[in-house]
Amino acid sequence: MKTYNTILFDLDGTLTDPGLGITNSVMYALKKYGIEVSDRSELYKFIGPPLAESFEKYYGFSTEESYRAVDCYREYYRDRGLYENTVYDGVEDLLKELKAAGKTLIVATSKPEVFAKEVLRHFGLDKYFEYIAGGNLDGTRTVKAEVIAYALDACGITDKENAVMVGDRMHDIVGAKTVGIDSIGVLFGYGSREELENAGADYIAEVVENIKYYT
């Protein structure tokens, strides 16, 4: 089994469980369009992929409508939803252990970078990371491969053989493959084993503690 010097982490569904905040924010946005959702679990599919893409895919919004819906989503998220979030048990211990072992830790998320930094600061996790890479508020750099490439470039990392992406959705795995690095899919987030294996994850971690065995 390989060991890696650089470990990139997704944020939502990998380091923290943002389910309540994200679904509340989506509900808030959909209500602006007269759409009421009674079953919160129907909106878990919004966790991970770019938001505009999800409004189009799941509710048939036009591109213009989807961007307006994202603006509505952020009205709630920036003040309240961002903090309706919890760190998965064992995550901070894992990060502490990996950093003590000399690993370079990076966050690579499609979430706007400004929000990602605030979430990690709020939970005191930002100190473990060399760099926090995310998307832009204008909707650019939301494709996971773009975020990963940006993160590696920002940290001057060119040795892709020694880098691995950790995430809970297919977008993390496909993004890693596109960039040319290995990937670890996690089952404690919002993606299924089938989704991660079909996307081509190199390893599957069932619980947080398993991640260290693959790195």
PyMOL commands that set and color helices and strands:
alter all, ss='L'
color gray80, all
select helices_A, chain A and resi 19-31+40-46+51-59+63-77+81-83+91-100+113-122+126-128+144-154+160-162+170-179+193-199+208-214
alter helices_A, ss='H'
color red, helices_A
select strands_A, chain A and resi 6-9+16-17+86-87+104-112+131-135+163-167+182-186+203-205
alter strands_A, ss='S'
color yellow, strands_A
deselect
rebuild
show_as cartoon
